[in-house]
């Protein structure tokens, strides 16, 4: 049985290079200290309409945006309840895509997995083959954009183009650990639902989930007649259209922080933010090639999380602990029993730069004797 461990006031701050949460700007943290106000006041309408419309502008989408107090997990569940009557196709290539399939099963849906080895990427032609050859009608194809357990970036744009040829099948994308740090043209590739958690590439404290919803997905839920209560598309979007607010009490301090951070993101621009993440990716991959090897299938590497194969047999857990103790930096071991000591992961997302990531790799080199 878990016992209480009293929270203290003397922890050392660690610079975060894990796959989220990541580092947060000081002024974003300070924005959370405003005095409380009512979530039905005009001030809340000003706040919520600002963050929704700024998010639409940043992402370059004409689709509806929903921002709720939740983790991204909320929209795993909500998109399944909102769109799936019976059948859903989930390509699985790591822990989080497998978890998406598990969520759908727990909700009583008929789940077909298109299974890949961990480290491999989902292939659009495989999706097309399944959709063409099956006697089933799939309500949804659900794909993880950024499989942070393996460091794989799936080609969701090409997959979206395939699913678009099947107008009664909706395309749902878990972009929890990528959106905001890896450019995607949502509208161009007919992505019906794409969602993220803001503590990842948005470089925010945990607490908000962002979801972009197409008109087709909205109409599908209306036609279906049953949906998630908290994350229902009609409920959230209609309430926004009528009131400019959320239907339930939100975590206002986190939304104040999000307003500040989204202004920074708009100032940088989506394309420029994407390019900065590309530069970090190139640096980390070059470093990994010099000292270890990349774990993901070549050509499908994540732009926000590097999963590095432990080809030198270093003690990953001990290295992580020593880097934390000596340098006050935190990076991550491999995810799950399959990859725990066989890989390690570096989150190069959010407000990090090549220079800040180099501080971590220098520390790893020192501790591991590379």
Secondary structure as the mmCIF struct_conf table of DSSP 4:
data_model
#
loop_
_struct_conf.conf_type_id
_struct_conf.id
_struct_conf.beg_label_comp_id
_struct_conf.beg_label_asym_id
_struct_conf.beg_label_seq_id
_struct_conf.end_label_comp_id
_struct_conf.end_label_asym_id
_struct_conf.end_label_seq_id
BEND BEND1 UNK A 9 UNK A 9
HELX_LH_PP_P HELX_LH_PP_P1 UNK A 11 UNK A 13
STRN STRN1 UNK A 15 UNK A 16
BEND BEND2 UNK A 18 UNK A 21
HELX_RH_AL_P HELX_RH_AL_P1 UNK A 26 UNK A 30
HELX_RH_3T_P HELX_RH_3T_P1 UNK A 31 UNK A 33
BEND BEND3 UNK A 34 UNK A 34
HELX_LH_PP_P HELX_LH_PP_P2 UNK A 35 UNK A 36
TURN_TY1_P TURN_TY1_P1 UNK A 39 UNK A 40
BEND BEND4 UNK A 41 UNK A 41
HELX_RH_AL_P HELX_RH_AL_P2 UNK A 42 UNK A 59
TURN_TY1_P TURN_TY1_P2 UNK A 60 UNK A 60
BEND BEND5 UNK A 63 UNK A 63
STRN STRN2 UNK A 64 UNK A 69
BEND BEND6 UNK A 70 UNK A 70
TURN_TY1_P TURN_TY1_P3 UNK A 72 UNK A 72
HELX_RH_AL_P HELX_RH_AL_P3 UNK A 73 UNK A 83
BEND BEND7 UNK A 85 UNK A 86
STRN STRN3 UNK A 87 UNK A 92
BEND BEND8 UNK A 94 UNK A 94
HELX_RH_AL_P HELX_RH_AL_P4 UNK A 95 UNK A 106
TURN_TY1_P TURN_TY1_P4 UNK A 107 UNK A 108
STRN STRN4 UNK A 110 UNK A 115
TURN_TY1_P TURN_TY1_P5 UNK A 118 UNK A 119
HELX_LH_PP_P HELX_LH_PP_P3 UNK A 120 UNK A 122
HELX_RH_AL_P HELX_RH_AL_P5 UNK A 124 UNK A 133
BEND BEND9 UNK A 135 UNK A 136
HELX_LH_PP_P HELX_LH_PP_P4 UNK A 137 UNK A 138
BEND BEND10 UNK A 139 UNK A 139
STRN STRN5 UNK A 140 UNK A 144
BEND BEND11 UNK A 145 UNK A 145
STRN STRN6 UNK A 146 UNK A 147
TURN_TY1_P TURN_TY1_P6 UNK A 148 UNK A 151
STRN STRN7 UNK A 152 UNK A 153
HELX_RH_AL_P HELX_RH_AL_P6 UNK A 156 UNK A 163
TURN_TY1_P TURN_TY1_P7 UNK A 164 UNK A 165
BEND BEND12 UNK A 166 UNK A 166
TURN_TY1_P TURN_TY1_P8 UNK A 167 UNK A 168
BEND BEND13 UNK A 169 UNK A 169
STRN STRN8 UNK A 170 UNK A 174
TURN_TY1_P TURN_TY1_P9 UNK A 176 UNK A 181
BEND BEND14 UNK A 182 UNK A 182
TURN_TY1_P TURN_TY1_P10 UNK A 186 UNK A 190
BEND BEND15 UNK A 192 UNK A 192
STRN STRN9 UNK A 193 UNK A 197
TURN_TY1_P TURN_TY1_P11 UNK A 198 UNK A 199
BEND BEND16 UNK A 200 UNK A 200
TURN_TY1_P TURN_TY1_P12 UNK A 201 UNK A 202
BEND BEND17 UNK A 206 UNK A 206
STRN STRN10 UNK A 208 UNK A 213
HELX_RH_AL_P HELX_RH_AL_P7 UNK A 215 UNK A 224
BEND BEND18 UNK A 229 UNK A 231
HELX_RH_AL_P HELX_RH_AL_P8 UNK A 233 UNK A 243
BEND BEND19 UNK A 244 UNK A 245
BEND BEND20 UNK A 247 UNK A 248
HELX_RH_AL_P HELX_RH_AL_P9 UNK A 252 UNK A 268
HELX_RH_AL_P HELX_RH_AL_P10 UNK A 270 UNK A 291
BEND BEND21 UNK A 292 UNK A 292
STRN STRN11 UNK A 293 UNK A 294
BEND BEND22 UNK A 296 UNK A 296
HELX_LH_PP_P HELX_LH_PP_P5 UNK A 297 UNK A 297
TURN_TY1_P TURN_TY1_P13 UNK A 298 UNK A 299
STRN STRN12 UNK A 301 UNK A 301
BEND BEND23 UNK A 303 UNK A 304
STRN STRN13 UNK A 305 UNK A 309
TURN_TY1_P TURN_TY1_P14 UNK A 311 UNK A 312
HELX_RH_AL_P HELX_RH_AL_P11 UNK A 316 UNK A 327
STRN STRN14 UNK A 329 UNK A 330
STRN STRN15 UNK A 332 UNK A 333
BEND BEND24 UNK A 335 UNK A 335
HELX_RH_AL_P HELX_RH_AL_P12 UNK A 336 UNK A 339
TURN_TY1_P TURN_TY1_P15 UNK A 340 UNK A 342
STRN STRN16 UNK A 343 UNK A 347
TURN_TY1_P TURN_TY1_P16 UNK A 350 UNK A 351
HELX_RH_AL_P HELX_RH_AL_P13 UNK A 354 UNK A 368
TURN_TY1_P TURN_TY1_P17 UNK A 369 UNK A 369
#
